Amino acid sequence: MAAPTRVCEAHGVETRLSCVECGAPICLRCQVRTEVGLKCPKHAAVPDSALPRRRRSGRVAALGAAVVVIALLAIILAIKLGSTPGRNLPPVGTTYGSWQNLTGMSDIRGSTTAVRLTDGRVLVAGGGDGNVALSGTDVFNPTSNTWASGGAMNEARRGNETVLLKDGRVLTAGGLQGSTVLASAEIWNPATSAWTLTAPMHTARLNQILISLADGRVLAAGGLVSASSTTSSAEVYDPAANTWTVVPGGMLQSRSDAGSALLDGGRVLIAGGYSQTTGATPNPLSETELFDPAASLFVRGPSMVNQRADLTLTRLQNGEVLAAGGFSSSAVLNTAERYDPASSTWNLVAGMSQQREQASASLLPNGYVLVSAGESADVANGVLSSRTSLTTAEVYKPSTNQWLETSAMHCPRSTQAQVTLSSGTALVVGGEGLSPGAGVAHQNCAELYTP
């Protein structure tokens, strides 16, 4: 029999979870997984003040000695690495920016999408709690840090992709409802908070590329057409005519969970992801390709240095593109590389401090790139195990080729949505919390990053 529903005292939400120590009701935001079960934050760890005084003194002395040793090692490493081109280390013990926990998002969304509107608000659409897809949407107002309903989509969906159109409306397409892959698409009008079904795509797909082109049209490419089969098909949506037009021949490579970036001149870079046929293991890709909207044609681009599926791909202010993390056939990556459109080359840059895949990334107004959370995992032949969601985040500084660690996030999460706000802060919402030996915790927590 299911445990009775109670209310978490810390966050005021209904929950069936309770602390194994004191029995207090706890929700997904405040639960802490331990070897003996879920605990509330109070009982998850013994506070330093509860230790005997002598033990505390010895602990402080030991910590002091450790800090000295670490500092000396850092100095030695800095000296050794200082002559390495492009490698710069941040000051020891410093963090760049902090996270503020937010409340008020209506649903547990897990994987979701977020789009910043022209008026600065953020629309969050799609996702769900496990296999239960959501039709409801949320709108975040950064001026008041409050949430409001964005109205219900015509079809519940998770694994969908969402983009802002040139006229300020929002298009979402594809995704999964139950076990059905969707071809449907719909548009949200911010003036009325109403969703309207549009012409459906020619191919049902999820986890695809969906990116706005410079001329106002939208490219949909690749994705999964079933639980374990990727496609190379591509099509372009024209909002003015409400039509999808198939790109002859599609992409050169079938792929899902790839990255995309709009380049100067209007071409689209598509990089990484994985290809898969039914019954086979995923094949992480290093191959890239470029879509030319004028010719409606994909051409081969230079391969990345590393295979990268579930990577982050971010266009920098100088027109180059940063690829970070992801997983290869043998490991989750902390490496990063930059694409130079002028020379059509990829070059490795400084690596992140944390291996991560299924992270999120966005460009900050100062030109830095915030990469947050994601997963660490063991990888064998492209298959992930021992997946653990992260609370770490770091910022890439292109001018010095340097990664700066932020303070810890409040929720462990991967496959979350992230968007930079007009104020220069960044909003992160939803995601999935995984740890070995425990079920997936589909998150509804949201937090705000301030540099």
N, C-alpha and C positions, 0 to 999 in steps of 0.2 A: 504493500500500500504506500502511495506517495506521502512524503512528509507534508504536514499542513503548511499553508502559506502564511508567512509572518512578514513583518516590516523591518528592514535594516535600519537601526537607530542612526547610523552615520549618514545615510544618504536618503532615507525616507522612501525606499522602493520596496515592493513586495519581493520576497525571496523564499525559496525552500531550503536554502543552505544554512548551516549552523556551525559554530566553532566546536571542535572536538574537545576543547578544554573546558569552556564555560557554558556552551550551549547557546550563546547569543546568536541571533539571526545576523547573517552577513550576506552581502550581495557580491556580484561579479567584480565591482570596483575595489572592494576592500578585502576580499578573500586572499589568503596567503597559503599556497600549497606547501606542505611539509611532508616528510617521510611518513608521518603517522596520520595524515589527513589534513583537511582544511582547517585553518585557524583564523581568528580575528587578529588584526594588527597588534593588539595588546599582548596576546599570548604567543605570537609568532616567534618572538625572540626575547631573551632575557635582557632587560634594560641594564645599561652600565651601572646605574645607581644601585641595582640589587646585588652586585658583586661585593664580597667582603672587601674592606678597605685595603688590606694588605695586597690582595689580589689585584685590586684596581691600580694601586701604586706601581706594582710590578708590571702591569699591563701598559701603563702610561710610559714607564721607562723603556720597555721593550719596543713600544711604538716609536718613541723618540729615536732609539738606536736604529730602528728600521728606516725611518725617514732619512737619517743621515746617510745610511748605506745606499738607499735608493737615489738620493740626490747626487752622491759621488758617482754612482753608475750612470746616471743620466748625463752628468758632465762629461764622463769618458765617452759615452755613446755619441754625444753631441759633437765632441771633437773629432771622433772617427767618421761620423756621417756628414760632418759639415762640409767636407770636400766633395761629397757626392752631388753631382748636378741635379737640381730640382728637388732636393730633400731638405726640408726645414722642419725643425721640431718646435712645438709650442712650449712655453714655459711650464716647468713641472708643477703639477698640482693646481693648475688654473682651469676654469671652465668658461666657455663662451656662450652666455645666454642661459635662460632658465625657463621652466615649464610651470604653467598655472593650470590647475585642475578646474574644469568647467562642469556644470550640471545642467540638466534640462532637456537633453535630446530624448525624444519620446520613445524610441524603439531600440531594442537590441539588434544592431545591424550587421555585426560581423564584417565581412568584406563589403565595401560600399564605394560610392563615387561622390565627389564634391566638386562644385564649379563656383568660382567667384563671379557674381553678377556685375553688371555695369554700374549699379548703384553701391557696390561694396559689400552687399550681403552675400551669403554663401548658401547655395542649394545643395542638400544632401539627398541622393536618390538611389534606391536599390539596396540589395543586401538581404540579410535575414538571420534567423536563429536556426542554425543547422540547415536542414533541407526545406525549411519553411521560408519561402521568399516573401518580401514585403512589397506592398503597393503604396503605403504611406510615405510621405517625404517630409523633410524638415528644412527650415530656413533659419540660418544663424545671423543675428544682427550684431556686428562687432562694436557698434557704438554703445550698446547697452549690455552686451554679453548675454543676450537672451535668445530663446528659440521660439519659433512659431511653426504651425503646420503649413506645408507647401501644397496641401491637397493630395488626393490619391491618384496614382497612375491608373490607367485603364487595365494594365496587366501587372501583377506582382512579378518581380524579377530580381535575380541575383546573378552576378557575373556579367552584368550589363556594362556598357561604357557610356559616358556622358560628356558632351562638349557644349560650349557657349557658341551660339550663332552670331553673325555680325549685327543682326538687328536687336540683340539683347535677349532673345528667347533661348531656350535650352533644349537640345536634342538628346534623347537617350535611345539606345538601340540594342537589340539582342538580349542575351542573358539566358537564364535557366529558370523554369518554373516547374517544380517537382523534378521529373526526369525529362521534361520536354525542353529542347533547345529552341529559342524563340527567333523568329525572323522579324517580328513586329518592331515598330519604332513609334515614338510619340514625342510631342513638343510641349514644353511648359511655357506659359505666358506669365511673366512676372507681374503684369498689371492686373491679372485676374486670378492668379494662383490656380489656373485650370490646365489640365493635361488634355491634349487632343491627339488621337491616333493619326499617324501619317501613313503614306504608302509604305508597305513592308519591304524589307530588303529581299533580294533575290535568293540569298543564302541565309539560313538560320545559323547563328554563331554566337559564341560567348568568349570572353577574355580576348577579344580581338583588338586590333588597332582601330581607334576612332579619333580622327584628328581634323580640325578645321583648316581648310586651305586658305591661302591669301585672298582668293577671289570670292570667298564666302561659302563655297561648297564644302562638303565634308567627305573625307575618304574613310571607308570601312575596309579593312584588309585582314585576311587570315583569321585566326581563332580556332576554337574547337567546334566541330560540327556534331560530335557525340562525346561520350565520356572519355574516350581515348583515341580520337582521330582528328588531326589538324587539317586545315585547308589552306590552299594558296590563292583561293578566289578573292577578288576585290571588286568594289563598286563605289560609285560616287553619288552622293545625294545633293540635289539642287533644291534648296528651300523655296526658291521662287516658283519653280514648276512642280514641286512636291513629287519628284521622280528620282528613282535610283537607276543609274546606268552602269552596266557591267563593264569592267576594264578588260579588254580582250587579252586572253592569255593569263591574266592575274599576275601574282607575284612569281618570281623565279623559284621560290622555296616555300613550301607549306610551313607555317609556324604559328605558335600561340604564345602568349605571355612574353611578347617582344616589346622593345621600346621604340618610340617614334619621336621625331623632332622636326619642326618646320625650319628650314634653312633660309638664309638670305637668297632672294631670287625666286622663292616660292616652291622649290623642290622639297620633298619629304624624305628624311633619312629613317629607314627602318633597320633595326639592329638586334641580333640575338634572338632570344626566345628558344623554343624547342619544337622539333618536329616529331610526330608520332603517328603510327598506323595502328589500327585495332589489334590488340594482343601483344604489341611490341613495347619495349621500354622507351621512355622519352629520350630523344637525342638532342642535348643542348647544342646550340649553334654559335659559331663565331662569324658566320656570313652576314653581310649587310646588303641592302639594296636601296636604290633611290627611285622615288616616284616623280615623274615629270607630269604635272597636271595639264600642261599645254598639249603634250603629245599623247596623254593618257597611256603612259608606258612606264614599266619598271625596268631599270638597268642595274647591272651588278655593281656594287660598291666594294671598297677594299675590306678585307676581313679584319676583324678585331684581333688583338693579340691573344685574348682568351675567349673560350666559349663562355657565354653568359645567357642563362635563362632566368626569368624573374629578376632582371636587372633594373636599375634606375637609369634613365637617359634624360639629360637636362641640357638645353641650349644655354650657353653662356652669353654674356653681354657682348663679347667680341665676335660672336658668330660661330665659335667652335662649340663642340658638343662633348659633355662629360658622361662617360659610362662608368657606373660604379656597382660593385658587388654582383650578386647573382650566383648561380651554381653551374658548375661544369660537370663533366661525367665522373669526376673524382673528388670534388670538394666544393664546399661553400666558400666564396671568394671574399677577400678584403681588398683585392686589387682594384685599381681604377685606371682608365685611359681616356685620352682626349682625341677627338676627331677634328682634323684641320681641313675644311672644305677647299681651301686654296690649293693645298698640295695633295689632297685626297689620301691622307695617311692617318693611321692611328698610332699613338705613342703612349707607352705606359707612363703614369705619373705617380706621385706619392700614394701609398696605399692607406686605407682606413685603419683605425686601430682595432676594429671589430669585423670579423667575417659576418656577412649578412646577405640574405636573399629575401625577396618579397618585402623589401623596404619601400619607403616612399621618399620622394625628393621634390624640392621646389626651389626656384631661384629667388633669392632675397633682393630687395632694392639696391643694396650695396654691392651686388655682383657676386656675393657668396652663394653657395648651394647648401641647403639644409637637407641632410639625409637622416631619416629617423627610423628607429625600431627595425622590424624585419625579423628573420629567424636565423639561428645557427642550427646546423644539422650535420649528421654523418651522411656521406654520399658514396654509393657503390653502383657503378654502371648507370649513372643518371637517376637513381632512385634514392629518395631522401628518407632517413630514419632518425630517431632521437631528436625530433624537431623541438626547438625551444624558442619561444617568442622573447624578444629583447625589450629592455627599457632604455637602452643606450641610444644616443644620437650624436652626430658630429657634423661639423660645418667645413666645407672646402673653400679655401681662399685661393682663387686662380692666380692672382698676381704673384704669390710667393710659393705656389704649389704646396700648400700646407693644410693639414686637417686639424681642426680645433674641436675638442670634445665639449659637449654641453653638459649641464646637470642632468640627472636621471629623470626620465619620464615617469608619470604616475602609474600608467598601465602597461603591462607587457602586451605587445601587439604585433601582428604582421598582416599583410594585405589590407592595410588601412588606407583611408583617403587623406590627402594633405593638400592644402592650398595656401598660398601666400596672400595675405590681406593687404589692402591699400595702405595701412598704417606701417607696414614693414614687419609685422608679426606674422606668424604662421599658425593655421588651425589644422589639427589632426583629429580625425574622428573614426570611431569604430575599429574594425580589425578583429583578428582572432588571437586568443591567448592560448598557446600550446606549451606543454611541458611533458617530458617523458613519463609514461605511466599514468597520465591523467587525460581526461577527455578535453575536447576543444571548448574553451570558454569564449562564446561569441560576445564581443564587447559592445556596450553602448556608451562607453566613456569618451569624453572629448577633452582636449587640452590645448592650451595656447602657448606658443613659443615666442619669447621676447629676446632678441639679440642683446 
